[in-house]
Structures are given as C-alpha cells and as structure tokens.
Amino acid sequence: MKIIMMTTALFLSTSYAHAFPKVGDQAVLRLISGTGVSYTDTQVVTAVDDSKNQFQVHEVLAMGAQTQAQDLVSDIAITQYLMQSASSADACSKLGQGFAGSGVIESISVLGTVINTCRVLVTTTDPSGNTQTFDFWFGDVPFGVVKEQVNNVDPAQSGVIELVSYIRN
C-alpha cells in the first residue's frame, strides 16, 4: 500500500485535464501489482482555490473491503503545463527531460477509445545496480493519468495503473 500511496502522490502532483479542475471531477484508476494484488484508486476534486492556485482532492484506495482515504492538495499551474505537454511534441519532450527521461506523443486505447497522450519513459538504477523503468502516459482526462507501467526486479514493486473511468464536470 505504501508504494501505491507514493505513486498516487506523484500523480496528484502532476495532475491536469481540459478545463480542470472543477469540483466533482473524478477519476477511477485500477492498480495491479506485479504479484497480482489489485487496488482501486478513486480521486474526486472537492474544492478549488484559484487565489492559491491549488485544488483539493479526496482519494480513496480500496483493496476488497479494506479502504484508506486521504485528502490531498495539488497545484493548478502544473495542471496547465501538463495539459499542454499532451498536445505538443516539443512540450512533451521537455516534460520527459524534466523527469530525466524521454517524452513522445503517443495515442493509446483506453476505455474503448483512443486517447492522445504524452508518454514519458524514465529508467533508474538503485545502489545495487538494479534497474527500474517507469512508463507514464499523461492525457486530457481528470488528474491526467491515463496509464503507468512500472517494471522492477521485485514483482511487488512492479505493476500497471490504468484509467477505468472518469467524470468531467
């Protein structure tokens, strides 16, 4: 659950979407670890404070009957930057460089439709020499996360996160 929370915090710090955020905007993500453990992550915008350039999110992580809820704050300016990255090859490339990786425009099929995304690939190496890759697809959906693939030598730290539904107000 700790790895899922850290990944979710990353996503919330890099949220974006068309005319986003609005109170009631929602995204539901399915998270499946490399060991087959499945979670549902529901994120809903509960407040927007334009004067502080922030919005609040209520998040509920669920694994079967077990749930964990938290309220988080994210930055609207990052929202706008990432929205632009999904529609421009140059901006997407710069986003990838900002993650110390690469960024390319790519269309992927999710929710029975094709979504244009900024695909960012990042590879890291830990002190033991093990590599881990993060493949992010950011798109014009609430919270910006269309998909993420994490590959690690430890299956418990690998997995897929994919958008399963969203509501835009």
MDAnalysis code that builds the backbone (N, CA, C; Angstrom):
import MDAnalysis as mda
import numpy as np

u = mda.Universe.empty(507, n_residues=169, atom_resindex=np.repeat(np.arange(169), 3), trajectory=True)
u.add_TopologyAttr("name", ["N", "CA", "C"] * 169)
u.add_TopologyAttr("resid", np.arange(1, 170))
u.add_TopologyAttr("resname", ["MET", "LYS", "ILE", "ILE", "MET", "MET", "THR", "THR", "ALA", "LEU", "PHE", "LEU", "SER", "THR", "SER", "TYR", "ALA", "HIS", "ALA", "PHE", "PRO", "LYS", "VAL", "GLY", "ASP", "GLN", "ALA", "VAL", "LEU", "ARG", "LEU", "ILE", "SER", "GLY", "THR", "GLY", "VAL", "SER", "TYR", "THR", "ASP", "THR", "GLN", "VAL", "VAL", "THR", "ALA", "VAL", "ASP", "ASP", "SER", "LYS", "ASN", "GLN", "PHE", "GLN", "VAL", "HIS", "GLU", "VAL", "LEU", "ALA", "MET", "GLY", "ALA", "GLN", "THR", "GLN", "ALA", "GLN", "ASP", "LEU", "VAL", "SER", "ASP", "ILE", "ALA", "ILE", "THR", "GLN", "TYR", "LEU", "MET", "GLN", "SER", "ALA", "SER", "SER", "ALA", "ASP", "ALA", "CYS", "SER", "LYS", "LEU", "GLY", "GLN", "GLY", "PHE", "ALA", "GLY", "SER", "GLY", "VAL", "ILE", "GLU", "SER", "ILE", "SER", "VAL", "LEU", "GLY", "THR", "VAL", "ILE", "ASN", "THR", "CYS", "ARG", "VAL", "LEU", "VAL", "THR", "THR", "THR", "ASP", "PRO", "SER", "GLY", "ASN", "THR", "GLN", "THR", "PHE", "ASP", "PHE", "TRP", "PHE", "GLY", "ASP", "VAL", "PRO", "PHE", "GLY", "VAL", "VAL", "LYS", "GLU", "GLN", "VAL", "ASN", "ASN", "VAL", "ASP", "PRO", "ALA", "GLN", "SER", "GLY", "VAL", "ILE", "GLU", "LEU", "VAL", "SER", "TYR", "ILE", "ARG", "ASN"])
u.atoms.positions = np.array([
    [0.836, -1.187, 0.000],
    [0.000, 0.000, 0.000],
    [0.879, 1.247, 0.000],
    [2.062, 1.206, 0.644],
    [2.948, 2.364, 0.713],
    [3.414, 2.786, -0.685],
    [3.783, 1.812, -1.524],
    [4.230, 2.121, -2.881],
    [3.085, 2.743, -3.668],
    [1.887, 2.212, -3.493],
    [0.725, 2.753, -4.186],
    [0.503, 4.198, -3.762],
    [0.632, 4.495, -2.466],
    [0.430, 5.854, -1.971],
    [1.480, 6.801, -2.561],
    [2.745, 6.358, -2.642],
    [3.791, 7.209, -3.200],
    [3.517, 7.478, -4.680],
    [3.103, 6.451, -5.415],
    [2.794, 6.624, -6.832],
    [1.629, 7.580, -7.005],
    [0.608, 7.421, -6.172],
    [-0.550, 8.305, -6.254],
    [-0.161, 9.739, -5.955],
    [0.710, 9.956, -4.968],
    [1.163, 11.310, -4.646],
    [1.864, 11.929, -5.853],
    [2.664, 11.138, -6.571],
    [3.322, 11.638, -7.780],
    [2.274, 12.069, -8.800],
    [1.256, 11.215, -9.000],
    [0.234, 11.550, -9.974],
    [-0.501, 12.813, -9.592],
    [-0.820, 12.971, -8.316],
    [-1.558, 14.151, -7.911],
    [-0.713, 15.404, -8.029],
    [0.596, 15.270, -7.906],
    [1.437, 16.450, -8.058],
    [1.611, 16.806, -9.526],
    [1.176, 15.909, -10.424],
    [1.286, 16.167, -11.853],
    [-0.069, 16.049, -12.530],
    [-1.102, 16.568, -11.907],
    [-2.461, 16.427, -12.421],
    [-2.774, 17.457, -13.492],
    [-3.640, 17.084, -14.443],
    [-4.119, 18.035, -15.420],
    [-5.317, 17.479, -16.152],
    [-6.042, 18.323, -16.810],
    [-7.107, 17.919, -17.725],
    [-7.770, 19.153, -18.315],
    [-8.537, 18.946, -19.387],
    [-9.234, 20.036, -20.061],
    [-10.180, 20.724, -19.086],
    [-10.053, 22.065, -18.960],
    [-10.893, 22.857, -18.056],
    [-10.867, 22.276, -16.652],
    [-9.755, 21.788, -16.254],
    [-9.589, 21.129, -14.956],
    [-8.845, 22.067, -14.034],
    [-9.119, 22.130, -12.786],
    [-10.073, 21.296, -12.046],
    [-11.400, 21.998, -11.803],
    [-12.435, 21.184, -11.668],
    [-13.746, 21.655, -11.242],
    [-14.226, 20.717, -10.132],
    [-14.920, 21.279, -9.159],
    [-15.450, 20.454, -8.073],
    [-16.317, 19.354, -8.675],
    [-16.095, 18.138, -8.244],
    [-16.831, 16.979, -8.739],
    [-16.121, 16.198, -9.821],
    [-15.069, 16.767, -10.446],
    [-14.290, 15.992, -11.416],
    [-13.764, 14.749, -10.704],
    [-13.782, 13.637, -11.408],
    [-13.405, 12.372, -10.764],
    [-12.674, 11.462, -11.738],
    [-11.739, 10.681, -11.219],
    [-11.076, 9.634, -11.997],
    [-10.987, 8.387, -11.130],
    [-11.180, 7.240, -11.763],
    [-11.015, 5.963, -11.085],
    [-9.929, 5.203, -11.829],
    [-8.914, 4.780, -11.083],
    [-7.784, 4.041, -11.643],
    [-7.754, 2.641, -11.058],
    [-7.333, 1.674, -11.865],
    [-7.114, 0.309, -11.375],
    [-5.612, 0.103, -11.287],
    [-5.162, -0.359, -10.142],
    [-3.745, -0.595, -9.912],
    [-3.550, -2.092, -9.691],
    [-2.714, -2.721, -10.504],
    [-2.430, -4.149, -10.353],
    [-0.932, -4.311, -10.186],
    [-0.534, -4.848, -9.025],
    [0.896, -5.032, -8.757],
    [1.424, -6.222, -9.534],
    [2.741, -6.324, -9.590],
    [3.390, -7.440, -10.270],
    [3.103, -8.776, -9.626],
    [2.597, -8.761, -8.397],
    [2.241, -10.008, -7.718],
    [0.749, -10.317, -7.851],
    [0.029, -9.471, -8.613],
    [-1.382, -9.715, -8.860],
    [-2.343, -9.046, -7.888],
    [-1.826, -8.314, -6.909],
    [-2.685, -7.608, -5.966],
    [-3.336, -6.439, -6.699],
    [-4.659, -6.290, -6.531],
    [-5.403, -5.267, -7.256],
    [-6.007, -4.249, -6.298],
    [-5.892, -2.969, -6.660],
    [-6.454, -1.865, -5.898],
    [-7.309, -1.028, -6.834],
    [-8.234, -0.269, -6.244],
    [-8.959, 0.764, -6.973],
    [-8.634, 2.086, -6.302],
    [-8.320, 3.090, -7.094],
    [-7.972, 4.421, -6.587],
    [-8.986, 5.404, -7.161],
    [-9.856, 5.951, -6.296],
    [-10.862, 6.923, -6.715],
    [-10.448, 8.299, -6.216],
    [-10.361, 9.260, -7.131],
    [-9.939, 10.623, -6.806],
    [-11.031, 11.592, -7.254],
    [-11.452, 12.491, -6.328],
    [-12.509, 13.454, -6.612],
    [-12.053, 14.841, -6.174],
    [-12.232, 15.840, -7.048],
    [-11.933, 17.229, -6.675],
    [-13.029, 17.705, -5.727],
    [-12.619, 18.177, -4.537],
    [-13.594, 18.635, -3.541],
    [-13.612, 20.144, -3.381],
    [-12.556, 20.835, -3.790],
    [-12.509, 22.298, -3.674],
    [-11.445, 22.836, -4.616],
    [-11.674, 24.071, -5.088],
    [-10.706, 24.769, -5.941],
    [-10.482, 26.147, -5.340],
    [-9.209, 26.510, -5.129],
    [-8.856, 27.832, -4.595],
    [-7.955, 28.530, -5.608],
    [-8.567, 29.293, -6.514],
    [-7.798, 29.983, -7.557],
    [-6.816, 30.989, -6.968],
    [-7.157, 31.587, -5.825],
    [-6.271, 32.591, -5.229],
    [-4.946, 31.978, -4.778],
    [-4.959, 30.688, -4.430],
    [-3.735, 29.985, -4.028],
    [-3.208, 29.080, -5.129],
    [-3.919, 29.048, -6.278],
    [-3.533, 28.202, -7.400],
    [-3.480, 26.719, -6.999],
    [-4.470, 26.301, -6.181],
    [-4.496, 24.928, -5.679],
    [-5.903, 24.344, -5.777],
    [-5.951, 23.012, -5.754],
    [-7.233, 22.330, -5.630],
    [-7.065, 21.177, -4.644],
    [-8.176, 20.802, -3.999],
    [-8.164, 19.709, -3.023],
    [-8.781, 18.469, -3.654],
    [-8.246, 17.329, -3.253],
    [-8.687, 16.047, -3.779],
    [-8.971, 15.107, -2.614],
    [-10.105, 14.428, -2.690],
    [-10.385, 13.349, -1.746],
    [-10.089, 12.056, -2.490],
    [-9.239, 11.241, -1.909],
    [-8.815, 9.997, -2.551],
    [-9.175, 8.820, -1.661],
    [-9.695, 7.763, -2.288],
    [-9.997, 6.531, -1.566],
    [-9.316, 5.382, -2.302],
    [-8.414, 4.694, -1.602],
    [-7.781, 3.483, -2.124],
    [-8.547, 2.298, -1.544],
    [-8.932, 1.356, -2.397],
    [-9.694, 0.199, -1.929],
    [-9.080, -1.088, -2.459],
    [-8.935, -2.052, -1.547],
    [-8.498, -3.395, -1.902],
    [-9.496, -4.332, -1.231],
    [-10.462, -4.824, -2.021],
    [-11.538, -5.606, -1.439],
    [-12.346, -4.723, -0.496],
    [-12.565, -5.197, 0.735],
    [-13.332, -4.424, 1.725],
    [-12.454, -3.431, 2.480],
    [-11.165, -3.512, 2.294],
    [-10.214, -2.635, 3.001],
    [-10.063, -1.320, 2.224],
    [-10.274, -0.189, 2.924],
    [-10.131, 1.114, 2.265],
    [-9.252, 2.040, 3.093],
    [-8.674, 2.992, 2.408],
    [-7.866, 4.026, 3.042],
    [-8.168, 5.334, 2.321],
    [-8.591, 6.353, 3.090],
    [-8.954, 7.635, 2.487],
    [-8.006, 8.719, 2.966],
    [-7.812, 9.719, 2.109],
    [-6.991, 10.868, 2.476],
    [-7.394, 12.069, 1.630],
    [-7.112, 13.248, 2.165],
    [-7.352, 14.487, 1.437],
    [-6.007, 15.095, 1.089],
    [-5.858, 15.493, -0.172],
    [-4.586, 15.995, -0.685],
    [-4.793, 17.349, -1.358],
    [-3.704, 18.091, -1.536],
    [-3.730, 19.376, -2.228],
    [-2.777, 19.286, -3.417],
    [-3.199, 19.830, -4.564],
    [-2.349, 19.833, -5.748],
    [-2.338, 21.226, -6.372],
    [-1.422, 21.439, -7.303],
    [-1.152, 22.744, -7.892],
    [-1.795, 22.882, -9.276],
    [-2.559, 23.950, -9.483],
    [-3.237, 24.173, -10.755],
    [-2.239, 24.505, -11.875],
    [-1.152, 25.232, -11.568],
    [-0.178, 25.613, -12.603],
    [0.441, 24.379, -13.254],
    [0.740, 23.367, -12.453],
    [1.281, 22.121, -13.006],
    [0.232, 21.481, -13.915],
    [-1.020, 21.586, -13.503],
    [-2.130, 21.085, -14.304],
    [-2.069, 21.649, -15.720],
    [-1.930, 22.958, -15.827],
    [-1.917, 23.606, -17.135],
    [-0.684, 23.214, -17.948],
    [0.464, 23.117, -17.315],
    [1.699, 22.736, -18.004],
    [1.571, 21.340, -18.608],
    [1.050, 20.406, -17.826],
    [0.948, 19.036, -18.318],
    [-0.103, 18.892, -19.409],
    [-1.174, 19.673, -19.331],
    [-2.175, 19.619, -20.382],
    [-1.540, 20.006, -21.716],
    [-0.704, 21.017, -21.717],
    [-0.025, 21.441, -22.939],
    [0.935, 20.365, -23.437],
    [1.541, 19.622, -22.531],
    [2.526, 18.611, -22.945],
    [1.890, 17.488, -23.739],
    [0.612, 17.215, -23.512],
    [-0.051, 16.133, -24.241],
    [-0.469, 16.544, -25.646],
    [-0.429, 17.840, -25.947],
    [-0.870, 18.286, -27.262],
    [0.260, 18.839, -28.129],
    [1.488, 18.846, -27.612],
    [2.618, 19.391, -28.359],
    [3.834, 18.484, -28.212],
    [4.421, 18.078, -29.322],
    [5.597, 17.204, -29.280],
    [6.755, 17.873, -28.548],
    [6.945, 19.181, -28.762],
    [8.031, 19.896, -28.103],
    [7.818, 19.940, -26.590],
    [6.594, 20.284, -26.155],
    [6.300, 20.346, -24.719],
    [6.417, 18.966, -24.086],
    [5.993, 17.924, -24.792],
    [6.091, 16.563, -24.276],
    [7.554, 16.157, -24.111],
    [8.376, 16.500, -25.088],
    [9.808, 16.209, -24.993],
    [10.428, 16.900, -23.787],
    [10.049, 18.175, -23.562],
    [10.566, 18.913, -22.409],
    [10.098, 18.301, -21.097],
    [8.853, 17.815, -21.066],
    [8.354, 17.148, -19.864],
    [9.194, 15.904, -19.581],
    [9.453, 15.119, -20.605],
    [10.283, 13.926, -20.429],
    [11.656, 14.269, -19.893],
    [12.263, 15.345, -20.417],
    [13.576, 15.784, -19.926],
    [13.485, 16.217, -18.467],
    [12.356, 16.830, -18.081],
    [12.156, 17.234, -16.691],
    [12.114, 16.053, -15.739],
    [11.695, 14.900, -16.239],
    [11.682, 13.667, -15.460],
    [13.008, 12.915, -15.625],
    [13.990, 13.515, -16.281],
    [15.266, 12.857, -16.596],
    [15.026, 11.616, -17.448],
    [14.102, 11.739, -18.380],
    [13.783, 10.639, -19.281],
    [13.492, 11.183, -20.656],
    [12.588, 10.511, -21.374],
    [12.206, 10.969, -22.703],
    [10.693, 11.095, -22.771],
    [10.214, 11.998, -23.633],
    [8.778, 12.193, -23.798],
    [8.408, 12.252, -25.261],
    [7.383, 11.480, -25.653],
    [6.900, 11.472, -27.029],
    [5.374, 11.447, -27.026],
    [4.779, 12.042, -28.058],
    [3.331, 11.984, -28.221],
    [2.970, 10.593, -28.729],
    [1.948, 9.991, -28.097],
    [1.526, 8.647, -28.486],
    [0.037, 8.491, -28.212],
    [-0.679, 7.849, -29.118],
    [-2.089, 7.531, -28.908],
    [-2.198, 6.125, -28.350],
    [-3.018, 5.963, -27.281],
    [-3.226, 4.624, -26.728],
    [-4.723, 4.378, -26.576],
    [-5.101, 3.108, -26.543],
    [-6.500, 2.726, -26.408],
    [-6.804, 2.414, -24.944],
    [-7.724, 3.193, -24.380],
    [-8.162, 3.004, -23.004],
    [-9.649, 3.329, -22.964],
    [-10.401, 2.619, -22.183],
    [-11.841, 2.867, -22.024],
    [-12.595, 2.756, -23.347],
    [-12.112, 1.922, -24.248],
    [-12.782, 1.734, -25.523],
    [-12.643, 2.895, -26.494],
    [-11.689, 3.781, -26.220],
    [-11.450, 4.913, -27.112],
    [-9.953, 5.155, -27.219],
    [-9.558, 5.947, -28.185],
    [-8.146, 6.292, -28.341],
    [-7.914, 7.652, -27.703],
    [-6.914, 7.738, -26.848],
    [-6.573, 8.982, -26.162],
    [-5.166, 9.397, -26.571],
    [-5.012, 10.653, -26.998],
    [-3.683, 11.196, -27.286],
    [-2.997, 11.485, -25.965],
    [-1.764, 11.036, -25.832],
    [-1.029, 11.180, -24.578],
    [0.387, 11.684, -24.812],
    [0.989, 12.112, -23.721],
    [2.423, 12.360, -23.675],
    [3.007, 11.179, -22.911],
    [3.763, 10.344, -23.617],
    [4.365, 9.169, -22.995],
    [5.760, 9.544, -22.518],
    [5.985, 9.338, -21.223],
    [7.269, 9.670, -20.609],
    [7.879, 8.381, -20.071],
    [9.083, 8.080, -20.511],
    [9.799, 6.885, -20.063],
    [10.999, 7.308, -19.225],
    [11.071, 6.760, -18.017],
    [12.163, 7.067, -17.090],
    [12.772, 5.748, -16.619],
    [14.105, 5.645, -16.650],
    [14.807, 4.471, -16.143],
    [15.723, 4.905, -15.015],
    [15.651, 4.198, -13.898],
    [16.506, 4.498, -12.751],
    [17.292, 3.248, -12.368],
    [18.392, 3.453, -11.671],
    [19.214, 2.355, -11.162],
    [19.442, 2.577, -9.678],
    [19.163, 1.532, -8.874],
    [19.379, 1.668, -7.431],
    [20.840, 1.384, -7.093],
    [21.258, 1.620, -5.842],
    [22.663, 1.407, -5.463],
    [23.174, -0.013, -5.698],
    [22.259, -0.990, -5.755],
    [22.660, -2.383, -6.011],
    [22.826, -2.682, -7.491],
    [22.508, -1.699, -8.346],
    [22.635, -1.898, -9.778],
    [21.373, -2.399, -10.453],
    [20.278, -2.559, -9.704],
    [19.010, -2.995, -10.283],
    [18.335, -1.825, -10.991],
    [17.805, -2.087, -12.182],
    [17.123, -1.013, -12.905],
    [15.613, -1.127, -12.710],
    [14.978, 0.031, -12.760],
    [13.533, 0.123, -12.671],
    [13.100, 1.112, -13.735],
    [12.067, 0.755, -14.515],
    [11.561, 1.676, -15.525],
    [10.141, 2.108, -15.162],
    [9.878, 3.374, -15.421],
    [8.555, 3.965, -15.239],
    [8.113, 4.462, -16.606],
    [6.981, 3.992, -17.055],
    [6.416, 4.409, -18.327],
    [5.085, 5.074, -18.010],
    [5.004, 6.404, -18.193],
    [3.798, 7.170, -17.886],
    [3.132, 7.600, -19.185],
    [1.798, 7.568, -19.221],
    [1.028, 8.135, -20.308],
    [0.109, 9.188, -19.692],
    [0.398, 10.466, -19.949],
    [-0.417, 11.562, -19.433],
    [-1.333, 12.045, -20.549],
    [-2.609, 12.320, -20.237],
    [-3.549, 12.757, -21.260],
    [-4.593, 13.705, -20.712],
    [-5.488, 14.124, -21.581],
    [-6.511, 15.115, -21.259],
    [-7.708, 14.452, -20.577],
    [-7.475, 13.964, -19.365],
    [-8.504, 13.363, -18.517],
    [-8.310, 13.914, -17.111],
    [-9.355, 13.896, -16.266],
    [-9.155, 14.389, -14.901],
    [-7.963, 13.706, -14.227],
    [-7.116, 14.480, -13.637],
    [-5.893, 14.084, -12.943],
    [-4.777, 13.674, -13.894],
    [-5.044, 13.626, -15.190],
    [-4.007, 13.459, -16.188],
    [-3.435, 12.080, -16.384],
    [-3.697, 11.163, -15.492],
    [-3.079, 9.841, -15.592],
    [-3.958, 8.932, -16.434],
    [-3.417, 8.503, -17.568],
    [-4.115, 7.549, -18.410],
    [-3.604, 6.147, -18.098],
    [-2.291, 6.037, -17.923],
    [-1.694, 4.727, -17.652],
    [-0.286, 4.906, -17.106],
    [0.162, 3.937, -16.311],
    [1.557, 3.857, -15.879],
    [1.950, 2.388, -15.814],
    [3.141, 2.088, -16.287],
    [3.711, 0.737, -16.200],
    [5.026, 0.854, -15.447],
    [5.175, 0.091, -14.372],
    [6.414, 0.081, -13.597],
    [7.009, -1.318, -13.684],
    [8.276, -1.397, -14.098],
    [8.977, -2.682, -14.165],
    [10.163, -2.649, -13.223],
    [10.221, -3.633, -12.335],
    [11.267, -3.723, -11.324],
    [11.635, -5.186, -11.173],
    [12.868, -5.458, -10.729],
    [13.260, -6.847, -10.488],
    [12.408, -7.476, -9.394],
    [11.876, -6.674, -8.474],
    [10.992, -7.143, -7.418],
    [9.552, -7.006, -7.903],
    [8.863, -8.122, -8.166],
    [7.494, -8.037, -8.674],
    [6.553, -7.234, -7.778],
    [6.801, -7.208, -6.477],
    [5.947, -6.449, -5.558],
    [6.040, -4.954, -5.824],
    [7.127, -4.508, -6.476],
    [7.285, -3.085, -6.787],
    [7.076, -2.810, -8.276],
    [6.486, -3.766, -8.966],
    [6.136, -3.600, -10.378],
    [4.624, -3.553, -10.486],
    [4.139, -3.104, -11.636],
    [2.704, -3.132, -11.837],
    [2.224, -2.173, -12.894],
    [0.896, -2.136, -13.025],
    [0.228, -1.300, -14.021],
    [-0.866, -0.505, -13.323],
    [-0.957, 0.764, -13.693],
    [-2.037, 1.625, -13.241],
    [-2.732, 2.113, -14.517],
    [-4.053, 1.940, -14.551],
    [-4.774, 2.326, -15.773],
    [-6.107, 2.965, -15.422],
    [-6.442, 3.999, -16.164],
    [-7.709, 4.696, -16.010],
    [-8.841, 3.752, -16.389],
    [-9.856, 3.630, -15.510],
    [-11.004, 2.784, -15.827],
    [-12.282, 3.589, -16.012],
    [-12.331, 4.815, -15.469],
    [-13.469, 5.699, -15.711],
    [-13.131, 7.108, -15.252],
    [-13.888, 8.078, -15.787],
    [-13.727, 9.443, -15.292],
    [-15.000, 10.231, -15.531],
    [-15.169, 11.281, -14.722],
    [-16.290, 12.201, -14.840],
    [-15.685, 13.599, -14.898],
    [-16.099, 14.355, -15.887],
    [-15.641, 15.735, -16.018],
    [-16.863, 16.642, -15.889],
    [-16.837, 17.524, -14.910],
    [-17.969, 18.455, -14.699],
    [-17.829, 19.717, -15.515],
])
